[in-house]
Amino acid sequence: MTETTDYRPIACARYSELELAILKHHWLRLRWHGEDGLDHVGLLQPLDLETRAGEEFLIAEDPAGGRERVRLDRIAEFTVEERT
């Protein structure tokens, strides 16, 4: 039995931007629609990208050390945040 999902793959260029942010240890200002139905905004350091059950996710850490797992197609926007 195959489980269906409403996941929509993101553009390859956006995926590559996330990969680069991981490699360069950049922080991102991220806005996303959570699984709870709410909009979220946060400063996150991307750690990894993973695929699970045909869906892709960003694994990231907030400044306090908390972990977030954000489905890529729920990311509304992100920008690199300069941190010193």
MOPAC internal coordinates of N, CA, C and O (Angstrom, degrees):
PM7 1SCF
backbone

  N    0.0000 0     0.00 0     0.00 0    0    0    0
  C    1.4351 1     0.00 0     0.00 0    1    0    0
  C    1.5229 1   109.13 1     0.00 0    2    1    0
  O    1.2310 1   119.96 1   -49.18 1    3    2    1
  N    1.3282 1   117.68 1   130.82 1    3    2    1
  C    1.4510 1   122.89 1  -178.11 1    5    3    2
  C    1.5217 1   109.95 1  -100.78 1    6    5    3
  O    1.2310 1   121.05 1   -50.51 1    7    6    5
  N    1.3231 1   115.60 1   129.49 1    7    6    5
  C    1.4558 1   120.20 1   177.63 1    9    7    6
  C    1.5214 1   108.52 1   -88.01 1   10    9    7
  O    1.2310 1   119.99 1   -47.52 1   11   10    9
  N    1.3187 1   117.62 1   132.48 1   11   10    9
  C    1.4510 1   120.66 1   179.19 1   13   11   10
  C    1.5241 1   109.44 1   -93.85 1   14   13   11
  O    1.2310 1   121.30 1   -25.08 1   15   14   13
  N    1.3147 1   115.13 1   154.92 1   15   14   13
  C    1.4531 1   121.62 1  -179.23 1   17   15   14
  C    1.5215 1   108.45 1  -138.84 1   18   17   15
  O    1.2310 1   120.54 1   -24.12 1   19   18   17
  N    1.3185 1   116.57 1   155.88 1   19   18   17
  C    1.4522 1   120.59 1   177.15 1   21   19   18
  C    1.5292 1   111.55 1   -93.47 1   22   21   19
  O    1.2310 1   120.15 1  -168.15 1   23   22   21
  N    1.3298 1   117.31 1    11.85 1   23   22   21
  C    1.4592 1   121.62 1  -178.88 1   25   23   22
  C    1.5222 1   110.98 1   -61.36 1   26   25   23
  O    1.2310 1   121.24 1   -44.48 1   27   26   25
  N    1.3381 1   115.23 1   135.52 1   27   26   25
  C    1.4645 1   121.82 1   175.34 1   29   27   26
  C    1.5243 1   108.06 1  -121.22 1   30   29   27
  O    1.2310 1   119.91 1   -60.96 1   31   30   29
  N    1.3340 1   117.78 1   119.04 1   31   30   29
  C    1.4713 1   120.02 1  -179.42 1   33   31   30
  C    1.5214 1   111.70 1   -56.34 1   34   33   31
  O    1.2310 1   121.14 1   -34.85 1   35   34   33
  N    1.3355 1   115.43 1   145.15 1   35   34   33
  C    1.4619 1   120.21 1   178.03 1   37   35   34
  C    1.5252 1   109.16 1   -86.86 1   38   37   35
  O    1.2310 1   120.69 1   -13.29 1   39   38   37
  N    1.3169 1   116.28 1   166.71 1   39   38   37
  C    1.4660 1   121.81 1   178.97 1   41   39   38
  C    1.5279 1   109.79 1   -62.39 1   42   41   39
  O    1.2310 1   120.88 1   -36.33 1   43   42   41
  N    1.3092 1   115.91 1   143.67 1   43   42   41
  C    1.4667 1   121.59 1  -179.25 1   45   43   42
  C    1.5246 1   111.46 1   -58.29 1   46   45   43
  O    1.2310 1   120.17 1   143.55 1   47   46   45
  N    1.3339 1   117.27 1   -36.45 1   47   46   45
  C    1.4632 1   120.62 1   179.97 1   49   47   46
  C    1.5277 1   111.06 1   -63.38 1   50   49   47
  O    1.2310 1   120.11 1   139.06 1   51   50   49
  N    1.3244 1   117.39 1   -40.94 1   51   50   49
  C    1.4669 1   120.66 1   178.58 1   53   51   50
  C    1.5333 1   110.55 1   -67.17 1   54   53   51
  O    1.2310 1   120.49 1   140.06 1   55   54   53
  N    1.3232 1   116.67 1   -39.94 1   55   54   53
  C    1.4615 1   121.47 1   177.45 1   57   55   54
  C    1.5364 1   109.24 1   -60.38 1   58   57   55
  O    1.2310 1   120.92 1   136.14 1   59   58   57
  N    1.3313 1   115.85 1   -43.86 1   59   58   57
  C    1.4702 1   120.57 1   179.12 1   61   59   58
  C    1.5224 1   111.68 1   -63.06 1   62   61   59
  O    1.2310 1   120.02 1   143.08 1   63   62   61
  N    1.3347 1   117.57 1   -36.92 1   63   62   61
  C    1.4645 1   120.86 1   176.81 1   65   63   62
  C    1.5245 1   110.73 1   -62.24 1   66   65   63
  O    1.2310 1   120.42 1   140.21 1   67   66   65
  N    1.3151 1   116.80 1   -39.79 1   67   66   65
  C    1.4609 1   120.15 1   177.66 1   69   67   66
  C    1.5229 1   110.82 1   -66.82 1   70   69   67
  O    1.2310 1   120.25 1   137.81 1   71   70   69
  N    1.3273 1   117.13 1   -42.19 1   71   70   69
  C    1.4696 1   120.59 1   177.14 1   73   71   70
  C    1.5228 1   111.05 1   -58.92 1   74   73   71
  O    1.2310 1   120.67 1   137.02 1   75   74   73
  N    1.3252 1   116.33 1   -42.98 1   75   74   73
  C    1.4626 1   120.92 1  -179.68 1   77   75   74
  C    1.5269 1   111.14 1   -65.37 1   78   77   75
  O    1.2310 1   120.30 1   139.96 1   79   78   77
  N    1.3195 1   117.02 1   -40.04 1   79   78   77
  C    1.4686 1   120.82 1   177.78 1   81   79   78
  C    1.5344 1   110.85 1   -62.01 1   82   81   79
  O    1.2310 1   120.65 1   142.51 1   83   82   81
  N    1.3248 1   116.37 1   -37.49 1   83   82   81
  C    1.4674 1   120.57 1   176.91 1   85   83   82
  C    1.5256 1   110.14 1   -65.09 1   86   85   83
  O    1.2310 1   120.72 1   131.81 1   87   86   85
  N    1.3320 1   116.23 1   -48.19 1   87   86   85
  C    1.4694 1   120.84 1  -177.75 1   89   87   86
  C    1.5264 1   112.55 1   -62.70 1   90   89   87
  O    1.2310 1   120.63 1   144.13 1   91   90   89
  N    1.3324 1   116.41 1   -35.87 1   91   90   89
  C    1.4657 1   120.63 1  -176.79 1   93   91   90
  C    1.5311 1   112.93 1   -93.68 1   94   93   91
  O    1.2310 1   120.29 1  -176.71 1   95   94   93
  N    1.3319 1   117.06 1     3.29 1   95   94   93
  C    1.4687 1   122.40 1   178.97 1   97   95   94
  C    1.5308 1   111.85 1    57.78 1   98   97   95
  O    1.2310 1   120.45 1  -144.01 1   99   98   97
  N    1.3332 1   116.74 1    35.99 1   99   98   97
  C    1.4559 1   121.51 1   177.40 1  101   99   98
  C    1.5232 1   110.57 1   -77.23 1  102  101   99
  O    1.2310 1   121.25 1   -24.53 1  103  102  101
  N    1.2948 1   115.22 1   155.47 1  103  102  101
  C    1.4560 1   122.21 1   170.80 1  105  103  102
  C    1.5225 1   107.47 1   -97.25 1  106  105  103
  O    1.2310 1   120.58 1   -32.98 1  107  106  105
  N    1.3094 1   116.50 1   147.02 1  107  106  105
  C    1.4567 1   121.65 1   179.91 1  109  107  106
  C    1.5192 1   110.25 1  -121.63 1  110  109  107
  O    1.2310 1   121.03 1   -40.85 1  111  110  109
  N    1.3265 1   115.64 1   139.15 1  111  110  109
  C    1.4639 1   121.61 1   167.38 1  113  111  110
  C    1.5208 1   103.78 1   -89.95 1  114  113  111
  O    1.2310 1   120.30 1   -67.54 1  115  114  113
  N    1.3120 1   117.03 1   112.46 1  115  114  113
  C    1.4611 1   123.16 1  -169.88 1  117  115  114
  C    1.5212 1   110.72 1  -117.34 1  118  117  115
  O    1.2310 1   120.67 1   -43.51 1  119  118  117
  N    1.3337 1   116.33 1   136.49 1  119  118  117
  C    1.4659 1   121.69 1   171.52 1  121  119  118
  C    1.5179 1   106.64 1  -121.36 1  122  121  119
  O    1.2310 1   120.95 1   -53.67 1  123  122  121
  N    1.3481 1   115.79 1   126.33 1  123  122  121
  C    1.4613 1   119.78 1  -177.32 1  125  123  122
  C    1.5206 1   111.14 1  -145.71 1  126  125  123
  O    1.2310 1   122.00 1   -19.49 1  127  126  125
  N    1.3139 1   113.78 1   160.51 1  127  126  125
  C    1.4618 1   122.30 1   176.74 1  129  127  126
  C    1.5260 1   106.83 1   -97.61 1  130  129  127
  O    1.2310 1   120.63 1   -65.01 1  131  130  129
  N    1.3173 1   116.40 1   114.99 1  131  130  129
  C    1.4526 1   120.88 1  -175.69 1  133  131  130
  C    1.5129 1   112.77 1   -77.49 1  134  133  131
  O    1.2310 1   121.44 1   -17.01 1  135  134  133
  N    1.3185 1   114.86 1   162.99 1  135  134  133
  C    1.4625 1   120.61 1   176.00 1  137  135  134
  C    1.5202 1   111.21 1   -63.72 1  138  137  135
  O    1.2310 1   120.66 1   162.76 1  139  138  137
  N    1.3400 1   116.35 1   -17.24 1  139  138  137
  C    1.4653 1   121.43 1   177.70 1  141  139  138
  C    1.5249 1   111.99 1   -80.56 1  142  141  139
  O    1.2310 1   120.35 1   179.16 1  143  142  141
  N    1.3565 1   116.94 1    -0.84 1  143  142  141
  C    1.4551 1   121.34 1   179.09 1  145  143  142
  C    1.5277 1   113.54 1    86.80 1  146  145  143
  O    1.2310 1   120.17 1   178.22 1  147  146  145
  N    1.3205 1   117.28 1    -1.78 1  147  146  145
  C    1.4622 1   121.61 1  -179.44 1  149  147  146
  C    1.5106 1   111.46 1   -99.34 1  150  149  147
  O    1.2310 1   120.76 1   -24.70 1  151  150  149
  N    1.3305 1   116.16 1   155.30 1  151  150  149
  C    1.4577 1   121.36 1   173.12 1  153  151  150
  C    1.5186 1   108.62 1   -86.50 1  154  153  151
  O    1.2310 1   120.94 1   -39.74 1  155  154  153
  N    1.3208 1   115.80 1   140.26 1  155  154  153
  C    1.4604 1   122.33 1  -179.12 1  157  155  154
  C    1.5158 1   109.14 1  -127.13 1  158  157  155
  O    1.2310 1   120.95 1   -32.63 1  159  158  157
  N    1.3221 1   115.79 1   147.37 1  159  158  157
  C    1.4625 1   122.68 1   173.35 1  161  159  158
  C    1.5076 1   106.12 1  -133.30 1  162  161  159
  O    1.2310 1   120.63 1   -45.26 1  163  162  161
  N    1.3269 1   116.39 1   134.74 1  163  162  161
  C    1.4519 1   118.13 1   179.68 1  165  163  162
  C    1.5065 1   112.80 1  -163.17 1  166  165  163
  O    1.2310 1   121.63 1   -20.58 1  167  166  165
  N    1.3011 1   114.49 1   159.42 1  167  166  165
  C    1.4473 1   122.95 1   173.70 1  169  167  166
  C    1.5255 1   106.33 1   -92.71 1  170  169  167
  O    1.2310 1   120.45 1   -61.24 1  171  170  169
  N    1.3170 1   116.74 1   118.76 1  171  170  169
  C    1.4625 1   121.53 1  -175.82 1  173  171  170
  C    1.5157 1   111.24 1  -134.09 1  174  173  171
  O    1.2310 1   121.02 1   -34.49 1  175  174  173
  N    1.3183 1   115.65 1   145.51 1  175  174  173
  C    1.4611 1   120.44 1   171.14 1  177  175  174
  C    1.5237 1   107.32 1  -101.50 1  178  177  175
  O    1.2310 1   120.36 1   -64.80 1  179  178  177
  N    1.3360 1   116.91 1   115.20 1  179  178  177
  C    1.4593 1   119.25 1  -179.61 1  181  179  178
  C    1.5292 1   110.47 1   -69.71 1  182  181  179
  O    1.2310 1   120.99 1   -44.98 1  183  182  181
  N    1.3227 1   115.71 1   135.02 1  183  182  181
  C    1.4628 1   121.67 1  -177.85 1  185  183  182
  C    1.5159 1   112.82 1  -110.73 1  186  185  183
  O    1.2310 1   120.38 1   143.65 1  187  186  185
  N    1.3391 1   116.87 1   -36.35 1  187  186  185
  C    1.4527 1   120.09 1  -174.47 1  189  187  186
  C    1.5195 1   109.82 1  -163.92 1  190  189  187
  O    1.2310 1   121.13 1   -17.18 1  191  190  189
  N    1.3216 1   115.44 1   162.82 1  191  190  189
  C    1.4579 1   123.52 1   171.41 1  193  191  190
  C    1.5175 1   106.34 1  -119.34 1  194  193  191
  O    1.2310 1   120.67 1   -41.28 1  195  194  193
  N    1.3256 1   116.33 1   138.72 1  195  194  193
  C    1.4581 1   118.98 1   179.83 1  197  195  194
  C    1.5222 1   110.21 1  -137.90 1  198  197  195
  O    1.2310 1   121.68 1   -26.77 1  199  198  197
  N    1.3125 1   114.39 1   153.23 1  199  198  197
  C    1.4590 1   121.22 1   175.36 1  201  199  198
  C    1.5100 1   107.53 1  -116.70 1  202  201  199
  O    1.2310 1   121.72 1   -48.85 1  203  202  201
  N    1.3270 1   114.31 1   131.15 1  203  202  201
  C    1.4678 1   119.81 1  -179.93 1  205  203  202
  C    1.5254 1   107.71 1  -144.11 1  206  205  203
  O    1.2310 1   120.73 1   -56.12 1  207  206  205
  N    1.3169 1   116.21 1   123.88 1  207  206  205
  C    1.4698 1   123.06 1   177.52 1  209  207  206
  C    1.5277 1   111.35 1    54.52 1  210  209  207
  O    1.2310 1   120.66 1  -140.13 1  211  210  209
  N    1.3268 1   116.34 1    39.87 1  211  210  209
  C    1.4577 1   120.75 1   176.84 1  213  211  210
  C    1.5146 1   115.10 1    79.13 1  214  213  211
  O    1.2310 1   119.92 1  -173.08 1  215  214  213
  N    1.3215 1   117.75 1     6.92 1  215  214  213
  C    1.4598 1   122.21 1   178.21 1  217  215  214
  C    1.5268 1   108.74 1  -117.68 1  218  217  215
  O    1.2310 1   120.66 1   -31.87 1  219  218  217
  N    1.3436 1   116.34 1   148.13 1  219  218  217
  C    1.4614 1   121.24 1  -179.11 1  221  219  218
  C    1.5209 1   109.82 1  -109.47 1  222  221  219
  O    1.2310 1   120.94 1   -37.70 1  223  222  221
  N    1.3297 1   115.81 1   142.30 1  223  222  221
  C    1.4589 1   122.14 1  -175.04 1  225  223  222
  C    1.5210 1   111.34 1  -134.54 1  226  225  223
  O    1.2310 1   121.51 1   -31.67 1  227  226  225
  N    1.3310 1   114.71 1   148.33 1  227  226  225
  C    1.4493 1   122.54 1   170.14 1  229  227  226
  C    1.5235 1   107.21 1   -98.56 1  230  229  227
  O    1.2310 1   120.72 1   -51.64 1  231  230  229
  N    1.3199 1   116.23 1   128.36 1  231  230  229
  C    1.4599 1   122.07 1   173.87 1  233  231  230
  C    1.5265 1   105.49 1  -102.80 1  234  233  231
  O    1.2310 1   120.47 1   -55.17 1  235  234  233
  N    1.3267 1   116.70 1   124.83 1  235  234  233
  C    1.4636 1   120.40 1  -174.54 1  237  235  234
  C    1.5281 1   109.76 1  -142.92 1  238  237  235
  O    1.2310 1   122.10 1   -14.71 1  239  238  237
  N    1.3237 1   113.59 1   165.29 1  239  238  237
  C    1.4631 1   121.00 1  -179.41 1  241  239  238
  C    1.5207 1   109.16 1  -125.10 1  242  241  239
  O    1.2310 1   120.74 1   -42.34 1  243  242  241
  N    1.3378 1   116.18 1   137.66 1  243  242  241
  C    1.4638 1   119.62 1   176.61 1  245  243  242
  C    1.5291 1   109.42 1   -87.16 1  246  245  243
  O    1.2310 1   119.46 1    -9.68 1  247  246  245
  N    1.3343 1   118.64 1   170.32 1  247  246  245
  C    1.4725 1   120.61 1  -177.21 1  249  247  246
  C    1.5240 1   114.55 1   -58.99 1  250  249  247
  O    1.2310 1   119.81 1   156.37 1  251  250  249
  N    1.3307 1   117.98 1   -23.63 1  251  250  249
  C    1.4666 1   121.47 1   179.58 1  253  251  250
  C    1.5245 1   112.07 1   -87.44 1  254  253  251
  O    1.2310 1   120.02 1   178.31 1  255  254  253
  N    1.3469 1   117.58 1    -1.69 1  255  254  253
  C    1.4612 1   120.71 1   179.12 1  257  255  254
  C    1.5173 1   114.38 1    95.28 1  258  257  255
  O    1.2310 1   119.92 1  -178.18 1  259  258  257
  N    1.3260 1   117.77 1     1.82 1  259  258  257
  C    1.4622 1   120.98 1   177.95 1  261  259  258
  C    1.5200 1   111.04 1   -75.61 1  262  261  259
  O    1.2310 1   120.29 1   -29.90 1  263  262  261
  N    1.3005 1   117.05 1   150.10 1  263  262  261
  C    1.4671 1   122.37 1  -178.36 1  265  263  262
  C    1.5150 1   111.30 1  -101.60 1  266  265  263
  O    1.2310 1   121.48 1   -37.47 1  267  266  265
  N    1.3185 1   114.77 1   142.53 1  267  266  265
  C    1.4652 1   123.04 1   174.03 1  269  267  266
  C    1.5169 1   108.26 1  -125.10 1  270  269  267
  O    1.2310 1   120.99 1   -36.18 1  271  270  269
  N    1.3087 1   115.71 1   143.82 1  271  270  269
  C    1.4692 1   122.75 1   174.68 1  273  271  270
  C    1.5217 1   105.39 1  -126.27 1  274  273  271
  O    1.2310 1   120.60 1   -72.40 1  275  274  273
  N    1.3396 1   116.46 1   107.60 1  275  274  273
  C    1.4559 1   122.22 1  -171.56 1  277  275  274
  C    1.5280 1   109.25 1  -115.45 1  278  277  275
  O    1.2310 1   120.81 1   -55.57 1  279  278  277
  N    1.3255 1   116.06 1   124.43 1  279  278  277
  C    1.4631 1   119.79 1   176.92 1  281  279  278
  C    1.5250 1   108.09 1   -67.64 1  282  281  279
  O    1.2310 1   120.47 1   -48.83 1  283  282  281
  N    1.3324 1   116.71 1   131.17 1  283  282  281
  C    1.4563 1   121.15 1  -171.03 1  285  283  282
  C    1.5201 1   114.03 1   -59.17 1  286  285  283
  O    1.2310 1   119.71 1   142.40 1  287  286  285
  N    1.3110 1   118.16 1   -37.60 1  287  286  285
  C    1.4638 1   118.70 1  -178.46 1  289  287  286
  C    1.5268 1   112.69 1   -75.64 1  290  289  287
  O    1.2310 1   120.16 1   176.98 1  291  290  289
  N    1.3199 1   117.29 1    -3.02 1  291  290  289
  C    1.4627 1   120.56 1   175.92 1  293  291  290
  C    1.5210 1   112.24 1   -98.38 1  294  293  291
  O    1.2310 1   120.40 1  -179.94 1  295  294  293
  N    1.3362 1   116.84 1     0.06 1  295  294  293
  C    1.4573 1   121.05 1   176.50 1  297  295  294
  C    1.5288 1   107.62 1   -80.77 1  298  297  295
  O    1.2310 1   120.99 1   -62.18 1  299  298  297
  N    1.3336 1   115.71 1   117.82 1  299  298  297
  C    1.4619 1   120.82 1   179.99 1  301  299  298
  C    1.5268 1   110.56 1   -79.90 1  302  301  299
  O    1.2310 1   120.68 1   139.70 1  303  302  301
  N    1.3343 1   116.30 1   -40.30 1  303  302  301
  C    1.4656 1   120.63 1   178.50 1  305  303  302
  C    1.5162 1   109.57 1  -165.53 1  306  305  303
  O    1.2310 1   121.82 1   -20.74 1  307  306  305
  N    1.3427 1   114.13 1   159.26 1  307  306  305
  C    1.4568 1   119.65 1   172.39 1  309  307  306
  C    1.5154 1   109.04 1  -153.43 1  310  309  307
  O    1.2310 1   121.51 1   -30.20 1  311  310  309
  N    1.3310 1   114.72 1   149.80 1  311  310  309
  C    1.4627 1   121.72 1   175.89 1  313  311  310
  C    1.5121 1   107.72 1  -136.66 1  314  313  311
  O    1.2310 1   121.04 1   -28.12 1  315  314  313
  N    1.3245 1   115.62 1   151.88 1  315  314  313
  C    1.4608 1   120.78 1   176.15 1  317  315  314
  C    1.5185 1   107.92 1   -74.06 1  318  317  315
  O    1.2310 1   120.82 1   -48.48 1  319  318  317
  N    1.3094 1   116.04 1   131.52 1  319  318  317
  C    1.4654 1   123.18 1  -179.64 1  321  319  318
  C    1.5220 1   108.20 1  -106.93 1  322  321  319
  O    1.2310 1   120.59 1   -56.67 1  323  322  321
  N    1.3101 1   116.47 1   123.33 1  323  322  321
  C    1.4635 1   120.34 1   177.99 1  325  323  322
  C    1.5265 1   108.96 1   -75.03 1  326  325  323
  O    1.2310 1   120.59 1   -52.14 1  327  326  325
  N    1.3183 1   116.48 1   127.86 1  327  326  325
  C    1.4654 1   121.86 1   177.87 1  329  327  326
  C    1.5154 1   108.23 1  -130.57 1  330  329  327
  O    1.2310 1   121.56 1   -38.74 1  331  330  329
  N    1.3075 1   114.62 1   141.26 1  331  330  329
  C    1.4608 1   118.75 1   178.82 1  333  331  330
  C    1.5016 1   110.99 1  -115.94 1  334  333  331
  O    1.2310 1   120.10 1   180.00 1  335  334  333

